Amino acid sequence: MPPPRSPGRDGRLVAVLVGVTTVSAIISSLGAPLIPSVARMLHVSVDGAQWTLTAALLSGSVSAPILGRLGDGRHRRETIIISLAVVFAGSVIAGVAGSLAVLVVGRALQGIALGLAPITMAAARDHLPPERATSVIGILSVAGAAGVGAGYPISGFIAETFDVHAAFLFGAVMSALGLIAAVAVIPSSRESAQVKLDVSGAVLAAIGLIALLLAIAQGASWGWFSASILGLFAASAVIFIAWLRQQLNRTTPFVDIRQLRHRAVRIADLAAILLGMAMYMFLTVVTQFVQSPRSAGYGFGSSTLVAGLCLVPFSVTSLTASRTTRALTRRISANVVLIGGSFSIAAAGTLFALLHGALWEAFAMMAIMGVGFGYTFAAIPGMIARAVPQHETGSAMGLYQVVRYIGFSIGSALTASIVAGHTTIGARHPSEQGYITALWVGGAICALSALASAVLGRNGSPTPDHISDVERERLMLEDSELATAGLIGTENEPAA
């Protein structure tokens, strides 16, 4: 029997859930701003150091759906505790790493943190009174976004004051505190139903993604038409075909591919993967560009702290825009919001590609971009919620989560490839044209997202009969709240 509910117990649970969500967001943000510092510390190229970000995103794309499914069952408490323990171990490994390979392993373990926010939201839903659960889920979504917004400058400050190792060890301290609090407060969910976990599907997806990302990241260095790169692309294609067939034949798949039968879901997921690619391309380019020394012929020679502060306007404007999306979609369709947001992101990237002579232009670009991502990533869950029956919402959101993570990972790997292609042998920094090219590519991807959304949604989105107006409003609100926490890379949507 669950312990009797009391105001004090509920208050402690809320505090711990908010703390775990914030800690997870901060740890997950230990990525883009630190890449130049990692390259200097380990004496590796910038594109090589990019793997410290790609590895965490890849880990998150595979682990988050697994954690989400476990979190919906009777092992939620154990899942949270074990996950925090793994994140702690990864933070320690990253904090003492003396080579890029070891650091990538540590960052991959840290990437497990990307899947914790949906579990805390599920815990709030199940262990708090209904009238309080909704408000707490909203608080958790804000905590996730705020944690990432704070994590960028905090990690930058620590790295600048001490070194990169200290920034990753800071993650170890935070995860240890979260682990202790979770053990002491989070209740058991043993009375929940048992869930089935598609382990083989997760492993197959991970292998296919690794092959794809390695081919993309190393294409410029190894040669796009070399036997190794073509072999990796071919292997990833074969693996993904086998994975798709496997998923379609499973009663409880790792990802429910069947949700793509809904046109709105196809539009939303295509936009998610394209915009996800663009987002991590832009985040990486801006943080690396502002830290590039002026002796390279471009850049501002800024510190890691300033690079982190560049992303604060992105966090603020994306969160603000997401809060107005629900009211906006009452007046115009979510697809129109998606198209407009995609074009605004493309415009921001294009402006910085043309105008990047002053540091304030980087801050302005990220602020404008935040508005676009705030609207698009908050509108997509509503599109999905309106398109599918209520009992399929979780699976559809899980599919959205996975494709968005894949977009993040591909964007990170693609940036590394473009930068590597514009770095001469023996040079420590890529040419300015490398960053400009990445910006143009990111802008083109956003424009493609807008065009695809316009073409696929030109006949309008049908309103399903199986969802009442009240239910539709509830789903849009909940999914928008859950999406908010993932606006800036924490990937905090509910998993399948």
VEXMILO-17114 format. One record per residue (C-alpha): x negated, y, z negated; residue number from 1; chain. Coordinates in Angstrom, 3 decimals, decimal comma. Last residue first. Layout:
          u          v          w     k   c
          X          Y          Z   NUM   A
...
This chain:
          u          v          w     k   c
     -6,588      6,080     25,231   496   A
     -8,586      8,925     23,811   495   A
     -7,228     12,151     22,481   494   A
     -9,217     15,075     23,779   493   A
    -12,330     16,398     22,103   492   A
    -14,939     16,659     24,711   491   A
    -17,310     18,778     22,748   490   A
    -18,347     20,633     25,851   489   A
    -16,967     24,040     25,568   488   A
    -13,285     23,547     26,006   487   A
    -13,125     20,334     24,030   486   A
    -11,437     21,618     20,894   485   A
     -8,823     23,391     22,989   484   A
     -7,740     20,143     24,628   483   A
     -6,210     18,787     21,441   482   A
     -4,174     21,939     20,913   481   A
     -3,051     21,904     24,538   480   A
     -2,093     18,245     24,185   479   A
      0,010     18,939     21,113   478   A
      1,751     21,956     22,594   477   A
      2,385     20,347     25,962   476   A
      3,720     17,212     24,316   475   A
      6,083     19,148     22,084   474   A
      7,360     21,308     24,923   473   A
      8,009     18,227     27,056   472   A
      9,850     16,519     24,214   471   A
     12,145     19,496     23,768   470   A
     12,806     19,776     27,489   469   A
     13,543     16,069     27,717   468   A
     11,139     13,707     29,382   467   A
     12,448     10,697     31,363   466   A
     13,845     12,769     34,204   465   A
     10,436     13,714     35,529   464   A
     10,043     17,243     36,910   463   A
      8,420     17,045     40,309   462   A
      5,273     19,093     40,790   461   A
      5,374     21,402     43,785   460   A
      5,087     20,528     47,445   459   A
      1,719     22,292     47,778   458   A
      0,251     20,409     44,824   457   A
     -2,286     18,309     46,706   456   A
     -3,311     21,206     48,940   455   A
     -3,471     23,887     46,228   454   A
     -5,204     21,623     43,712   453   A
     -7,740     20,541     46,348   452   A
     -8,455     24,165     47,283   451   A
     -8,897     25,245     43,657   450   A
    -11,214     22,314     42,916   449   A
    -13,175     22,992     46,100   448   A
    -13,600     26,601     44,977   447   A
    -14,937     25,312     41,663   446   A
    -17,385     23,010     43,461   445   A
    -18,503     25,891     45,682   444   A
    -19,221     28,006     42,611   443   A
    -21,319     25,238     41,083   442   A
    -23,247     24,833     44,337   441   A
    -23,855     28,575     44,536   440   A
    -25,069     28,645     40,932   439   A
    -27,350     25,647     41,485   438   A
    -28,804     27,340     44,558   437   A
    -29,495     30,509     42,570   436   A
    -31,225     28,444     39,869   435   A
    -33,493     26,758     42,392   434   A
    -34,035     30,012     44,289   433   A
    -35,725     31,471     41,213   432   A
    -38,462     28,885     41,591   431   A
    -38,783     26,078     39,105   430   A
    -41,026     26,471     36,062   429   A
    -44,088     24,649     34,828   428   A
    -45,634     24,239     38,278   427   A
    -47,953     21,278     38,903   426   A
    -46,095     20,123     42,002   425   A
    -43,634     22,781     43,111   424   A
    -40,253     23,024     41,433   423   A
    -37,296     23,757     43,709   422   A
    -36,168     20,149     44,237   421   A
    -36,570     19,495     40,520   420   A
    -34,121     22,315     39,754   419   A
    -31,565     20,879     42,177   418   A
    -31,950     17,362     40,720   417   A
    -31,730     18,536     37,114   416   A
    -28,600     20,520     37,960   415   A
    -27,072     17,429     39,544   414   A
    -27,760     15,394     36,399   413   A
    -26,000     17,928     34,167   412   A
    -23,078     18,249     36,553   411   A
    -22,787     14,468     36,863   410   A
    -22,633     14,119     33,077   409   A
    -20,012     16,832     32,629   408   A
    -17,919     15,405     35,475   407   A
    -18,098     11,949     33,906   406   A
    -16,903     13,498     30,672   405   A
    -13,962     15,026     32,525   404   A
    -13,172     11,679     34,157   403   A
    -13,155      9,972     30,742   402   A
    -10,952     12,526     29,014   401   A
     -8,437     12,596     31,823   400   A
     -8,149      8,791     31,710   399   A
     -7,574      8,964     27,959   398   A
     -4,949     11,654     28,468   397   A
     -3,093      9,347     30,844   396   A
     -3,344      6,446     28,403   395   A
     -2,041      8,551     25,508   394   A
      0,796     10,004     27,577   393   A
      2,034      6,609     28,780   392   A
      4,695      6,101     26,071   391   A
      6,022      9,604     26,726   390   A
      6,597      8,990     30,428   389   A
      4,146     10,747     32,747   388   A
      4,171     13,966     34,755   387   A
      4,997     16,583     32,126   386   A
      2,219     15,455     29,804   385   A
     -0,323     15,395     32,638   384   A
      0,390     18,953     33,717   383   A
      0,334     20,075     30,078   382   A
     -3,063     18,435     29,585   381   A
     -4,414     20,322     32,652   380   A
     -3,305     23,802     31,581   379   A
     -5,659     24,069     28,574   378   A
     -8,725     23,050     30,568   377   A
     -7,830     25,449     33,368   376   A
     -6,942     28,490     31,269   375   A
     -9,907     28,347     28,911   374   A
    -12,243     27,403     31,748   373   A
    -11,347     30,534     33,652   372   A
    -11,487     32,804     30,610   371   A
    -14,817     31,323     29,576   370   A
    -16,241     32,047     33,015   369   A
    -15,537     35,720     32,579   368   A
    -17,301     35,744     29,198   367   A
    -20,187     33,638     30,507   366   A
    -20,759     36,011     33,415   365   A
    -20,675     39,055     31,138   364   A
    -23,301     37,591     28,812   363   A
    -25,538     36,717     31,778   362   A
    -25,044     40,205     33,218   361   A
    -26,090     41,703     29,883   360   A
    -29,532     40,169     30,386   359   A
    -30,282     42,287     33,445   358   A
    -31,436     41,438     36,983   357   A
    -29,019     38,621     37,599   356   A
    -26,647     39,954     40,250   355   A
    -26,049     37,798     43,342   354   A
    -26,071     34,331     41,732   353   A
    -24,505     35,917     38,644   352   A
    -21,602     37,221     40,707   351   A
    -21,146     33,866     42,446   350   A
    -20,917     32,012     39,146   349   A
    -18,279     34,426     37,844   348   A
    -16,301     34,246     41,101   347   A
    -16,285     30,435     41,032   346   A
    -14,958     30,532     37,474   345   A
    -12,231     32,974     38,523   344   A
    -11,341     30,748     41,478   343   A
    -10,900     27,713     39,235   342   A
     -8,729     29,680     36,801   341   A
     -6,454     30,865     39,585   340   A
     -6,017     27,347     40,966   339   A
     -5,353     25,824     37,538   338   A
     -2,915     28,580     36,615   337   A
     -1,107     27,965     39,912   336   A
     -0,996     24,244     39,086   335   A
      0,419     25,014     35,644   334   A
      3,387     26,690     37,314   333   A
      4,167     30,333     36,643   332   A
      6,268     32,006     33,950   331   A
      6,419     29,306     31,272   330   A
      2,861     28,368     32,216   329   A
      1,679     31,765     30,947   328   A
      3,184     31,291     27,488   327   A
      1,435     27,940     27,104   326   A
     -1,809     29,308     28,474   325   A
     -2,102     32,130     25,950   324   A
     -4,035     30,190     23,320   323   A
     -6,331     28,705     25,963   322   A
     -7,380     32,207     27,002   321   A
     -8,529     33,096     23,478   320   A
    -10,484     29,850     23,093   319   A
    -12,168     30,301     26,444   318   A
    -12,918     33,966     25,688   317   A
    -14,588     33,239     22,355   316   A
    -16,596     30,193     23,402   315   A
    -17,862     31,799     26,612   314   A
    -18,748     34,973     24,719   313   A
    -20,800     32,763     22,343   312   A
    -22,712     31,094     25,171   311   A
    -25,220     33,907     25,606   310   A
    -25,888     33,702     21,857   309   A
    -27,511     30,330     22,400   308   A
    -29,900     31,757     24,960   307   A
    -30,635     34,599     22,545   306   A
    -31,549     32,073     19,856   305   A
    -33,725     30,082     22,245   304   A
    -35,725     33,260     22,825   303   A
    -35,564     35,454     25,901   302   A
    -38,269     35,683     28,562   301   A
    -35,835     37,598     30,775   300   A
    -35,732     35,539     33,957   299   A
    -37,421     36,155     37,296   298   A
    -40,897     36,315     38,783   297   A
    -42,262     33,407     36,752   296   A
    -44,214     35,944     34,687   295   A
    -40,843     37,186     33,447   294   A
    -40,636     34,051     31,341   293   A
    -37,623     31,752     31,809   292   A
    -35,425     31,783     28,695   291   A
    -32,570     33,666     30,402   290   A
    -32,647     31,217     33,312   289   A
    -32,588     28,085     31,177   288   A
    -29,494     29,080     29,184   287   A
    -27,727     30,353     32,311   286   A
    -28,526     27,348     34,495   285   A
    -27,545     24,778     31,874   284   A
    -24,191     26,326     31,067   283   A
    -23,437     26,869     34,766   282   A
    -24,208     23,285     35,807   281   A
    -22,405     21,985     32,757   280   A
    -19,250     23,842     33,695   279   A
    -19,429     23,042     37,396   278   A
    -19,430     19,292     36,899   277   A
    -16,566     19,505     34,415   276   A
    -14,651     21,674     36,880   275   A
    -14,975     18,963     39,522   274   A
    -14,128     16,075     37,153   273   A
    -11,190     17,894     35,601   272   A
     -9,802     19,183     38,903   271   A
     -9,670     15,645     40,267   270   A
     -8,087     14,492     37,008   269   A
     -5,382     17,160     37,071   268   A
     -4,485     16,672     40,732   267   A
     -4,346     12,893     40,402   266   A
     -2,293     13,218     37,212   265   A
      0,140     15,545     38,977   264   A
      0,553     12,993     41,772   263   A
      1,393     10,155     39,383   262   A
     -0,002      6,844     40,701   261   A
     -3,279      7,878     39,079   260   A
     -1,937      6,567     35,781   259   A
     -2,699      3,055     36,998   258   A
     -6,385      3,649     36,255   257   A
     -5,746      2,995     32,554   256   A
     -9,258      3,252     31,137   255   A
    -10,849      0,533     28,961   254   A
     -7,998     -1,700     30,027   253   A
     -5,344     -3,285     27,788   252   A
     -3,302     -5,500     30,151   251   A
     -6,353     -5,882     32,391   250   A
     -6,089     -6,585     36,129   249   A
     -6,292     -2,945     37,217   248   A
     -9,333     -2,432     34,998   247   A
    -11,191     -5,358     36,543   246   A
    -10,514     -4,184     40,077   245   A
    -11,742     -0,708     39,172   244   A
    -14,857     -2,135     37,493   243   A
    -15,746     -4,256     40,534   242   A
    -15,434     -1,179     42,746   241   A
    -17,440      0,810     40,197   240   A
    -20,242     -1,766     40,174   239   A
    -20,445     -1,925     43,957   238   A
    -20,564      1,861     44,250   237   A
    -23,164      2,158     41,468   236   A
    -25,356     -0,442     43,185   235   A
    -25,112      1,327     46,533   234   A
    -26,039      4,671     44,993   233   A
    -28,951      3,066     43,142   232   A
    -30,150      1,292     46,280   231   A
    -29,977      4,507     48,303   230   A
    -32,076      6,210     45,638   229   A
    -34,685      3,442     45,471   228   A
    -34,885      2,892     49,236   227   A
    -35,597      6,575     49,821   226   A
    -33,008      8,654     51,659   225   A
    -32,532     11,276     48,946   224   A
    -36,249     11,421     48,254   223   A
    -37,802     10,390     44,928   222   A
    -37,958     13,864     43,383   221   A
    -34,836     15,357     44,980   220   A
    -32,726     12,271     44,385   219   A
    -33,920     11,774     40,799   218   A
    -30,947     13,321     39,006   217   A
    -28,312     12,069     41,432   216   A
    -29,662      8,514     41,628   215   A
    -30,137      8,322     37,856   214   A
    -26,610      9,630     37,327   213   A
    -25,084      6,994     39,609   212   A
    -27,040      4,061     38,161   211   A
    -26,287      5,183     34,591   210   A
    -22,615      5,636     35,443   209   A
    -22,301      2,139     36,895   208   A
    -24,012      0,581     33,885   207   A
    -21,784      2,524     31,456   206   A
    -18,592      1,559     33,311   205   A
    -19,579     -2,121     33,215   204   A
    -20,289     -1,918     29,488   203   A
    -16,967     -0,193     28,746   202   A
    -15,002     -2,707     30,822   201   A
    -16,784     -5,586     29,086   200   A
    -15,842     -4,146     25,689   199   A
    -12,141     -3,789     26,464   198   A
    -10,885     -3,282     22,900   197   A
     -7,605     -4,658     21,661   196   A
     -5,773     -2,822     18,911   195   A
     -4,400     -4,205     15,620   194   A
     -1,374     -2,331     14,327   193   A
     -1,738      0,137     11,482   192   A
     -1,434     -1,035      7,871   191   A
     -5,204     -1,020      7,443   190   A
     -5,401      2,732      8,042   189   A
     -7,719      3,389      5,113   188   A
     -8,041      6,802      3,532   187   A
    -10,707      9,454      4,227   186   A
    -11,970     10,900      0,930   185   A
    -15,215      9,507     -0,496   184   A
    -16,643      7,722      2,526   183   A
    -15,763     10,645      4,768   182   A
    -17,427     13,145      2,415   181   A
    -20,655     11,152      2,316   180   A
    -20,688     10,788      6,108   179   A
    -20,014     14,483      6,687   178   A
    -22,930     15,423      4,423   177   A
    -25,177     12,979      6,275   176   A
    -23,988     14,331      9,633   175   A
    -24,944     17,877      8,637   174   A
    -28,373     16,880      7,334   173   A
    -29,117     14,809     10,437   172   A
    -27,966     17,622     12,729   171   A
    -30,428     19,924     10,989   170   A
    -33,005     17,284     11,869   169   A
    -32,250     18,043     15,538   168   A
    -32,902     21,750     15,056   167   A
    -35,979     21,024     12,950   166   A
    -37,507     18,970     15,743   165   A
    -36,996     21,885     18,126   164   A
    -39,215     24,135     16,037   163   A
    -39,201     26,415     12,989   162   A
    -37,739     29,913     13,334   161   A
    -36,939     29,675     17,054   160   A
    -35,589     26,124     16,855   159   A
    -33,549     27,030     13,790   158   A
    -32,158     30,188     15,399   157   A
    -31,319     28,393     18,648   156   A
    -29,581     25,582     16,779   155   A
    -27,520     28,177     14,926   154   A
    -26,891     30,202     18,100   153   A
    -25,453     27,206     19,999   152   A
    -23,787     25,511     17,027   151   A
    -21,563     28,451     16,134   150   A
    -19,598     28,317     19,381   149   A
    -19,613     24,519     19,186   148   A
    -18,219     24,591     15,683   147   A
    -15,679     27,261     16,599   146   A
    -14,256     25,047     19,335   145   A
    -14,011     22,019     17,091   144   A
    -12,708     24,052     14,159   143   A
    -10,048     25,589     16,414   142   A
     -8,864     22,124     17,443   141   A
     -8,934     21,013     13,824   140   A
     -6,818     23,979     12,758   139   A
     -4,241     23,115     15,438   138   A
     -4,203     19,506     14,249   137   A
     -3,702     20,889     10,720   136   A
     -0,664     22,875     11,848   135   A
      0,926     19,793     13,409   134   A
      0,157     17,574     10,407   133   A
      1,750     19,916      7,891   132   A
      5,396     19,440      8,875   131   A
      4,809     15,759      9,558   130   A
      3,382     15,139      6,049   129   A
     -0,293     14,105      6,271   128   A
     -1,862     10,664      6,657   127   A
     -0,821      9,654     10,173   126   A
     -1,127     12,889     12,175   125   A
     -4,143     14,114     10,216   124   A
     -5,893     10,793     10,811   123   A
     -5,112     10,996     14,532   122   A
     -6,623     14,492     14,596   121   A
     -9,730     13,199     12,830   120   A
     -9,943     10,434     15,430   119   A
     -9,657     12,887     18,324   118   A
    -12,541     14,918     16,818   117   A
    -14,943     11,979     16,519   116   A
    -15,582     11,149     20,162   115   A
    -18,312     13,669     20,942   114   A
    -20,214     12,639     17,824   113   A
    -21,311      9,471     19,638   112   A
    -23,546     11,781     21,690   111   A
    -25,970     11,827     18,778   110   A
    -26,876      8,246     19,646   109   A
    -27,653      9,308     23,215   108   A
    -29,670     12,237     21,846   107   A
    -31,812      9,873     19,786   106   A
    -32,460      7,637     22,781   105   A
    -33,320     10,672     24,924   104   A
    -35,750     11,839     22,218   103   A
    -37,495      8,460     22,226   102   A
    -37,943      8,566     26,004   101   A
    -39,074     12,206     25,955   100   A
    -41,902     11,482     23,541    99   A
    -42,831     12,445     20,006    98   A
    -39,383     12,038     18,519    97   A
    -39,132     12,947     14,829    96   A
    -35,929     15,001     14,952    95   A
    -34,405     12,993     17,792    94   A
    -34,759      9,796     15,755    93   A
    -33,345     11,517     12,669    92   A
    -30,412     12,908     14,646    91   A
    -29,740      9,519     16,219    90   A
    -29,667      7,857     12,799    89   A
    -27,219     10,484     11,535    88   A
    -25,057     10,046     14,638    87   A
    -25,019      6,282     14,027    86   A
    -23,986      6,834     10,399    85   A
    -21,314      9,299     11,489    84   A
    -19,942      6,693     13,891    83   A
    -19,983      3,988     11,227    82   A
    -17,985      6,176      8,832    81   A
    -15,459      7,370     11,413    80   A
    -14,911      3,862     12,794    79   A
    -14,580      2,373      9,299    78   A
    -11,871      4,869      8,408    77   A
    -10,048      4,286     11,697    76   A
    -10,196      0,485     11,542    75   A
     -6,479     -0,341     11,492    74   A
     -5,770      1,034     14,923    73   A
     -5,578      4,424     16,609    72   A
     -9,164      5,187     15,628    71   A
    -10,366      2,049     17,383    70   A
     -8,800      3,315     20,607    69   A
    -10,282      6,773     20,160    68   A
    -13,683      5,381     19,289    67   A
    -13,724      3,328     22,478    66   A
    -12,443      6,240     24,567    65   A
    -15,168      8,457     23,058    64   A
    -18,014      5,966     23,476    63   A
    -18,370      5,845     27,246    62   A
    -18,111      9,514     28,159    61   A
    -19,868     10,514     24,935    60   A
    -22,921      8,399     25,668    59   A
    -23,119      9,876     29,153    58   A
    -22,849     13,378     27,703    57   A
    -25,610     12,697     25,171    56   A
    -27,856     11,199     27,857    55   A
    -27,264     14,130     30,218    54   A
    -28,363     16,640     27,593    53   A
    -31,675     15,027     26,682    52   A
    -31,976     14,127     30,354    51   A
    -32,427     17,819     31,155    50   A
    -35,927     17,553     29,659    49   A
    -36,975     15,832     32,880    48   A
    -35,540     18,660     34,967    47   A
    -37,446     21,157     32,829    46   A
    -40,692     19,275     33,390    45   A
    -42,487     17,600     30,513    44   A
    -45,042     18,857     28,012    43   A
    -43,121     17,455     25,016    42   A
    -42,777     20,787     23,208    41   A
    -42,571     22,943     26,330    40   A
    -39,874     20,809     27,990    39   A
    -37,985     20,512     24,704    38   A
    -38,029     24,306     24,344    37   A
    -36,688     24,714     27,889    36   A
    -33,877     22,196     27,115    35   A
    -32,890     23,671     23,731    34   A
    -30,107     25,973     24,959    33   A
    -28,356     23,099     26,818    32   A
    -28,116     20,490     24,096    31   A
    -27,515     20,670     20,382    30   A
    -23,821     21,451     20,952    29   A
    -22,744     17,894     20,067    28   A
    -24,190     18,357     16,595    27   A
    -22,156     21,525     16,013    26   A
    -18,948     19,941     17,297    25   A
    -19,380     16,815     15,173    24   A
    -20,059     18,919     12,084    23   A
    -16,950     21,008     12,740    22   A
    -14,763     17,938     13,194    21   A
    -16,219     16,266     10,090    20   A
    -15,661     19,426      8,028    19   A
    -12,101     19,938      9,256    18   A
    -11,288     16,313      8,436    17   A
    -12,987     16,646      5,042    16   A
    -11,084     19,804      4,115    15   A
     -7,778     18,355      5,302    14   A
     -8,330     15,190      3,260    13   A
     -9,203     17,185      0,151    12   A
     -6,027     19,247      0,516    11   A
     -3,908     16,146      1,063    10   A
     -5,295     14,571     -2,087     9   A
     -4,622     17,713     -4,102     8   A
     -1,102     18,106     -2,736     7   A
     -0,309     14,479     -3,612     6   A
      0,608     11,401     -1,587     5   A
      0,656      8,058     -3,352     4   A
     -2,106      5,672     -2,215     3   A
     -1,304      3,484      0,779     2   A
      0,000      0,000      0,000     1   A
